[in-house]
């Protein structure tokens, strides 16, 4: 497996997710309309943004863990059994920490 290419993809994805998070946070900090009807709709949108924010934060955390694992030299090692994580699995789930057998 080309670890440098995997690291680049993870760093690109991290930058993308950080930008996405900043956009969500900016929307959440925005002001609401004076109209109570519009405020209700805006608050529903805020709830969606808050859930998206949580998801993006979790993804950022997982990407950072994967980058730490690359730096430590154990990116392809399953944290559960110590075996190898297949290249196909890492391509499909670049921030997985377990092999397919342990994921089941």
N, C-alpha and C positions, 0 to 999 in steps of 0.2 A: 504494500500500500504506500502511496506517495503521501507521507505525513505532511510535508510542506504544503501540498495542494489542499489537503484537508484543513490544515491550520488557516490557510488563506480564505477558504470558503467560510470557516467558522468566524474569522475576523470580519469578513464582509457581512455575514449575517448578523453579527453583533452590532456593527455600525448601523445596519438597517433597522434593527429592533430598537436601538437607542433613539434613533430619529423618530420612529413610530411612537415610542413612549413619550418623547418630548411633545409630539403633536397632540397626543391624548391628554397629557397634563395641561397643555395650553388651552385646550377646549374646556377642560374641567374648571380652570381658573377664570374662564370668561364670565361676563356679566349676563344676567337673565333679563328678559323683557319685563316691562311694567305690567303687562296684561297677565292676569292670573291664568287664563286659558292657555296662553303661550308658555307660561312658566311650567305648567303641568307637563306639556309635551317636551320642553327642554329638560326637565328633571328626569323624564323617562330616558332621554338620550344620555343624560349623565350616568344613569344606572348602567346602561350598556357600556359606556366608556369606562366606568369603574371596573366592570368585569373584564373588559379588554385589557385594561391597565394591569390587573392582577395576572392575567395570562402572559402578557408581554414580559412582566417582571420575572415570572417563573422561567420563561424561555431564556431570558438574559442570564439568569443564574445558572441554568444548565449549560449554556454555551461557555460561560466563564469556567465552570468545572471542567468541561472538555478541554479547554485551552490549558488549564492547569495540569491536566493529565498528560497532554502532549508535552508540555515543558518538563514534567517529571519523568517522561519516558514510559509511561504505562497506559497510554491511550488505547491500545489494542488488548489490554488485559482486563478480564472480567473481575469486577470487584467482589463478586459472590464466590466463584469457584477458583479463580486464579488462572483459568484457561484463556485461550485466545478468543477475541471477538472477531467474527469473520469480517472481511473487507466489505462484503455485500451488505451486512447489517450496518456497518458504520457509514456506508454510503446512504443507505435508506434513513438511518437515525444517527446523524453525526454526533449527537451528544448522549448516546446511550452509554451506560456504564456496565451493562451485563450482556453476556452472550445469549444467544437465542434459547439455549437449554435452560438457563437460569431465569429467563424472562417468562417462561411458561408457568 
